[in-house]
């Protein structure tokens, strides 16, 4: 294409390469390419010519091409530095030609969207064919509580842990196509989130599994200026580094992938498999879960033993926290025929504590109660308000403990002679440290053969203190 012909449009730019005036069709192209008028030149090829003409003080003329999402456009552009000391350029547009863009390949478009979702995701999870959690991974600070509850609630639908915007009128479980692209609200995060469900297809039929990606509508604000984190920590130091700071972020993702792949094999989502190989995969997944739990325990140990560790107390409802813990672990309890008698809806016990840490303690207590309770037994979770203190009691019908064992149960790495259960012996030690960091305590009452009663004691909230309404016939058994 050569110059000449009728001038179709005139435009002008300033010394910052902003388009300050333009006639159609150039004005419309500027807007369709995402620019403003006035605003920075949005057509890359035109911006390049303008910058060169301004920099070298020369008149330039050449063809430019652009796409506005619907058409491919070719035009002849002449650019000349504006007279005087304005620093901008004069622009003339000639010989405008446009052709519709060919329809986009759906497969390529889908692959591009998937790549974008995976790149921007701040939480990823592997789901089975029923959209139940197999593994989850995230480093976003405002998703820490969500990740904790999701990991404990492995095997439940992922939708149990988030609030679907506009989902009040939909019955769960929803078809995955209705959830793909859905807006979400997440407890503990002020940001709005979008879900992307990426199906893992098999030759025929419904997807065998899914990859879940959660993307936020905005990045987290930069952290405020804080003093550097102390490097010397008394616990969880291994070799030349710290588990929480150095090893945990590196180990979580590959171990989570091992667990997810083993679960995919175990549940035969990838195709038929002999029973013995499915059993091998189950062993791998179980071992991976134990290793991941150990890493999390060592990370928490490093945190709670730091000299500068403090909780972030807020007004919370301990009854709500207890109900959440019971709900998260309900599936695990039902698999063993264990009934969790949790606080009823409407019961409330205001307290001052950090929600995530209080939930962590109760998940540990209820999880231990499930682990050591006999099949077809019961676990009670009760509330008390005494002398301004808010208390949650978790009682079970397990084997109980002697007085000597009660004195050791909160010690670091103490497992009371148990072996082979995958525990680290850190859960109760960390839980007591967390309780005391929140201004409370964690105690136990027990006797051999009479179960155990663990009591989480926290400061009550005097501004909202009302004695909890307890069912009259549901007192937990005495230890």
N, C-alpha and C positions, 0 to 999 in steps of 0.2 A: 504494500500500500504506500502511496506517495502523498505528499501534501497537496494543497490546493483545494478548490471547491468552496462551497458556501460555509460560512462560520455558523455552526449550529448553536453554540452557547459560549458565553464569556464568563470568566470567573477571576477571582483575585485572592491571593494568599498574603499573609503577613510575614514578619521576620521569624516567627516561630513555626512556620509551615502549617498554619491554621487557615482553613478555607473560610474567608470572611464574607464572601458573596459568590453566588453562582446562579446561572440560569438553567432551566430544564434543557436537556435531560440529565445534566451533570449533577444538579441539586438532588434530584431523586435518587441517583446512583449513590451519592454520598450517604443519604439516609438509609437506603436499603443495605448498605455495607456496614451498618452499625455506627456510623458517625453522626455528628450533629452539625448544624449550620447556624451560627459559626461554630467551628470546632476543628480538631486535628484532621488532616486529610485522611480519609478512611480507605481509599483505593491504593494499595501498595505500589503498583506500577507508576501511578501519577505522583505519589509522594516522592518516589526515587528521582523522577525527572525534575521536580520542583527543587528538591534539595541540591541537585547537581547544578542547576541553572543559577540558583542563588549563591552557591559556594564559589563557582568559577566566574560568575558575572557574564555568562554567555546565553545566547538564545538557542534553545534546543527544540528539535521537532522529531517525533518518532511515534510509532503505533504503541498503544497500550491495550492490554486485555484485562478483563475483570469478570467476576461472577457475583451475582446478587442473590443466589439461592434458587432462582428460577430460570435465569437466562445467562448465556455466555455472550459477553459484549466485547467488541473490538472497535476502536476509534483512533483517529489521528489527532494528536495533541501537540500544540505549539506552546512553549513556555518561554517567557522573556522577563528578566529582572525589571521590576518597576522603576520608573525614572525617579531621580532624587535619592533621598536618604531613607526611604520607607523600609527597605530591607525585604520587602515581599516580592511577589511575582505576578505578572499578568498571564492569564491562561486562555487559549482559544481551542475550541473543540470542533473537529471536522469529521465527516465521513463515518458517522455512527452506524454500526451494524450489530444486530442482536439475533441470536438463535436460541430456541428453548433448549434447556439442558436435558440430556437423556434421562429417563427414569432411573433412579438409583436401585442397584441390586439389593433386594431385601436381605440376602444373606450377609453381604458386606456391611450394610447399615447396622444389622443386628450385632455383628462382630465388633464394629466400631463402638457401639453403645456399651457392649459388655466390657471392652477394654477400658473405656472411660470410667465405668462404674467401679471396676477393680482398682484403677489407679487412684480414684478419689475416695474410696471407701475408708472410713475410720473404724469400722467393725466388720469382720468377715466371720461367717459361720458355715459349717457343713450341716445339712439337714438330710433326713432320710425321705423316703417317698411320701410319708405322711406329714412332712414339714416339722418333724420333731428333731430337737437338737442332738447332734453328735459331738460337735466341738465348737468352740468360739474363741476368737482372738481379737484383741484391741489394745491399743496403748493410749487411747484418748482419756485424759484425766476425768472428764465429766461422764464417762461411761464405766468407771471403775465399779460402781455398785451394780450396774446392769450385768457386767461380765461375771462378777462374783455370784449373783443369783442364777445366771444362766448356766454356769459351770456346775453349780450344785443341783440345778434342775435339769440336767441332761436327761433326755428321753421325753421331755414334755414339748408341746408345740411352741415355737418361738414367739407366737402371738400372745402367749400367756404373760410375757414379760414387758410388753410395750402397750401403749395406747394408740389405737388406729384412729386417725382423724376421720370423722364422719362414719365410723364403723359401728355406731350404736344400733343401727337398724339391720346389721348383718349378723347372721348366726354363724358361729364358729363350728368346725373349721371352714374357712373360706377357700375357694378354689385359688390356686396359686396365681392365675392370671389376674384375678381381682386384687391381689396383694402386690403384684409387681408394679412399682411406681407409687405405692400408697404413701401418704404423709403420716408421720409418726410423732408422738410425744413420748419422752422418756424421763422417768423420775430421776432427778439429780442433774439434768441438763437443761439449760435455758434455750438451747438451740432447737430448731425444728429439723426433722430428719426425713429422709426418703428411703424407702426400701426397694432394692432390686433383687429379684429372684432369678437366678440363672439356672435353668434346668439342665441336668446331666442326662442326655437322651440315651435310650436304648433303641435297637433297630425298629421295634414296634411297641405300641402301647404308650402308657403314661410315663413321665420322667421317672427314672430310678432313684434319683436324689436331686438335691438342689444346693447351690451356693448362694448364701445370703450376704448381700453387701448393704451396709447402711452409710448413707452420705448426708452430711449436714448442709444446711443452707448457707452457712458462713463458717469461717475458721474461728478457732478460739482466739480471744484477744491475747496479745503478748503478755507473759507473766510480769507482774510488778517487780520492781527492783528489790531483790532480797539478798541477804548475805549469802555467800557461797555455802553449800551444804558441807558439813564436816566430813572429812574422809575417814578419820579414825573412828571405827565403831568396834565395840567390844565383842559383839557376837556375829556369827555367820560369816566370819572371815575365812576364806578358803584360799590357801596359796597366796597369790599376789593380788587377789581382787575380792570384791564383795559379791555375794550371791545376788542380792537385790539390784545393785547398781550395774554389775558387769555381766553376770551369767544369766540371770533370769530372763531379760529381754531377748537374749540370743537363743535360749533353750525353749522358750514357750512355743514359738511358732513351729519348729520342726517336730516337737513332741505332739502338739495338737494335730499336725498333719498325719503323723503316724497313727494316732488314735482314730482320726476320721477315716483313714484308709482301711484300718483294721475293722472298724465298724461296718464299712461298706462291704468288705469281704464277708464278715460274719453274718450279716443280714442278707447276703446273696443278692445285693442290689446290682452287682456287676455281672450276674449270670449264675447258672447252676454251679454247685460246688459240693464235693463230698463232705460228709458230716465231720470226719476227723480234721479236715482242713478248716472248716468253719470253727471248730473248737480251738484250733491253734490261733486263729484270728482273734477269738474271744480272749484267749490268754494274753495276746499281745496288747489288745485294747485295755484290759484290766491292769497290766503292768504299766502301760503308759499313763493311765489315770493315777496310779499310785505315785509314779515319778513326778507327774505334774503337781499333785497335791503336796509332795515333799518340797518341791521348788517353791510353791506358794507359802508353805509353812516357814521355810528358811528365809524367804523374803520378808514375811511378817515379823519373824524373830529379829531380823536386823532393824526393822522399823521400831518395834516396841522397846528395844534395848538401847536405842539411841538416847543420849543424854538430853537432846533437844526435842524429843518426841512429846507432842501435846495433842490432845483430841480437839475437835472443833465442835463444842457443845451448841446445840440448838434445841428449841422446844420440839419434842417428839411425842408420839402416842405409843407407849410400850405395848398396849394391847394390839394395835395395828401391826407393830413389828413382829409380835409373837404369831399373829395370824399369817403373816407373810412367810415366816420361817416354816410353819406347819404346812402351808400350801405348797411351798417349794419342795419339801421332802415328803409330801403325801404319797406320791407314786412309789417311792422307795419303801415306805412303810406298808402300803397295801400289798406290795409284792410278797411281804413276809406275814401278811395277815394281821398287822399291828394297827390298832386304832389310835389316832392322835386326837385327844380331847382338848381342843384349843379354845381360847376365849371366843365368846359368841360375838356376832355383829351387834354393835351398839354398846359393847363394853369399851371403856376408855380408861387409860392410866397415864395421865400427863407426866412427863419427865424431862430432865435436861440432860442431853447426851448427843453424841454424834450418831446419826441414823445408820450410816453404813457400818460403823463399828459395833453398834448394838445388834444389828442384824447378823453380823459375823459371829458374835458370841452366841446368839441363840441358835444359829444354824449349827454351830459346833455342839452345843448341848443337846439339841434334838437329834442330830446325826449320831452322836455317841449313844443316846438312849435307844435309838433304833438298832444300832449295831449290837448292843449287848442285851437287848430284851429278847425273851423267848418268843417263838412264833405264836401267833394268836393271843397276844397280850395287849396291854394298853399303856399309853403314855399320857400323862396329864400335864397341861400347861395352865398354871394358875396365877392370878394377880393379887397383890397385896399393897395397901397403902398404910404405912405405919410410921408415926412420928415424922411426917414429912418426907419419908423415903419411899420410892416406888420400887416394887420388887416383882420379879417374874420367877416362878418356881417351875422347874421341869422335873417331874417325878416319873420313875419307871418301875417295872416289875422284874428287873434284872437280878443278877446274883448278889448284888450288894457288895459292901466293902467293910473290912475290919477297921478298928480305930487306927491301927498302924498304917493301913493302906490309905485311909483318908488323909493322913498327915503327909503322904508322899505324892498324892495324885496330881497336885499342881506343880510338881517339880519338873524342871526341864528334862526332856527325853525320857520321862518316867512312863513306863507302859505296864507296870505292875506284873511283870513276868509274862505278859502276853507276847506271842510271836506268830508270824505268818499272816497277820491281818492287814499288812501294808501301812499301818499307822506309823507316825513319826515320833509320837510321844510329846508333841509340842502344842497340840490344840488347846488343852486346858491351861497350860502355862501361858500361852499367848492371850487366851481369853481373860485370864485373871489380870494380866498386865493391862489389857485394854480397859477392863472394868475399872481398875484403879486409876488409870489415866483420865477417865471420865468422872472421877470423884466418887466412885462406888467401890464395889467389891464383888467377888464371886466365892461362894462357900458351898460346902457339901455336908449333908447329913445322911448316914447310911448305917446299915447293920448287915452282917452276912445273911443271905437268904431273904432279905426284906427290901430289895431294890435300893435306889438312891434318889435323893432330892437335892438338886443343884439350884441355888438361889442367886440370881443376878440382882444386886442391890444398887440402885442409882439415885441421884438427887431428884426429888419430886419437883414439879413446876408449881411454885406457890401461887402464881397468877392464874392457874387453871385447875387448882387442886380440888377434885371432887372424888370422894371415895368410890372405888369401882363397884359396880353392881354385879355380884357373883351369884350364879345359880345355887340355890340352897342345897341341892342334893348331889353336888359334884365335887366335894372336897377330895383332894388328893390323899392317898394313903400315907399314914405316918411312917417315917423311916424307922 
